[in-house]
Amino acid sequence: MAWNSASFESILAMIVAVLFAVAGAVNLAGRGAVKRDFARLGLPGMVSFALWRS
């Protein structure tokens, strides 16, 4: 797929895919804010990791 002939939908799909990948990497890394958010929801600490394994 050449960039000059890429449709708006395919570019949008790639942007969304990259955003999901970044969000998943942050979740998997288990930064402090992510752990606090899971704890605030009353979920155990390993839930974020377990969600990646399912």
CYANA upper distance limits for C-alpha pairs under 8 A (distance plus 0.5 A):
  1 MET  CA      5 SER  CA      7.73
  1 MET  CA      6 ALA  CA      7.02
  2 ALA  CA      6 ALA  CA      6.66
  6 ALA  CA     10 SER  CA      6.91
  6 ALA  CA     11 ILE  CA      7.19
  7 SER  CA     11 ILE  CA      6.88
  8 PHE  CA     12 LEU  CA      6.56
  9 GLU  CA     13 ALA  CA      6.54
 10 SER  CA     14 MET  CA      6.71
 11 ILE  CA     15 ILE  CA      6.78
 12 LEU  CA     16 VAL  CA      6.70
 13 ALA  CA     17 ALA  CA      6.60
 14 MET  CA     18 VAL  CA      6.69
 15 ILE  CA     19 LEU  CA      6.74
 16 VAL  CA     20 PHE  CA      6.71
 17 ALA  CA     21 ALA  CA      6.68
 18 VAL  CA     22 VAL  CA      6.66
 19 LEU  CA     23 ALA  CA      6.62
 20 PHE  CA     24 GLY  CA      6.51
 21 ALA  CA     25 ALA  CA      6.62
 22 VAL  CA     26 VAL  CA      6.75
 23 ALA  CA     27 ASN  CA      6.66
 24 GLY  CA     28 LEU  CA      6.47
 25 ALA  CA     29 ALA  CA      6.48
 26 VAL  CA     30 GLY  CA      6.95
 26 VAL  CA     31 ARG  CA      7.27
 26 VAL  CA     34 VAL  CA      8.36
 27 ASN  CA     31 ARG  CA      7.69
 27 ASN  CA     34 VAL  CA      6.89
 27 ASN  CA     48 SER  CA      6.94
 27 ASN  CA     49 PHE  CA      8.31
 28 LEU  CA     48 SER  CA      7.26
 28 LEU  CA     49 PHE  CA      6.54
 28 LEU  CA     52 TRP  CA      7.88
 30 GLY  CA     34 VAL  CA      6.42
 30 GLY  CA     35 LYS  CA      6.58
 30 GLY  CA     48 SER  CA      8.01
 31 ARG  CA     35 LYS  CA      6.87
 32 GLY  CA     36 ARG  CA      6.60
 33 ALA  CA     37 ASP  CA      6.63
 34 VAL  CA     38 PHE  CA      6.84
 35 LYS  CA     39 ALA  CA      6.62
 35 LYS  CA     45 GLY  CA      6.99
 36 ARG  CA     40 ARG  CA      6.43
 37 ASP  CA     41 LEU  CA      6.89
 38 PHE  CA     42 GLY  CA      7.03
 38 PHE  CA     43 LEU  CA      5.89
 38 PHE  CA     44 PRO  CA      7.71
 38 PHE  CA     45 GLY  CA      7.45
 38 PHE  CA     47 VAL  CA      8.18
 38 PHE  CA     48 SER  CA      8.06
 39 ALA  CA     43 LEU  CA      5.84
 39 ALA  CA     44 PRO  CA      7.03
 39 ALA  CA     45 GLY  CA      7.27
 43 LEU  CA     47 VAL  CA      7.06
 46 MET  CA     50 ALA  CA      6.56
 47 VAL  CA     51 LEU  CA      6.45
 48 SER  CA     52 TRP  CA      7.25
 49 PHE  CA     53 ARG  CA      7.20
 50 ALA  CA     54 SER  CA      6.94
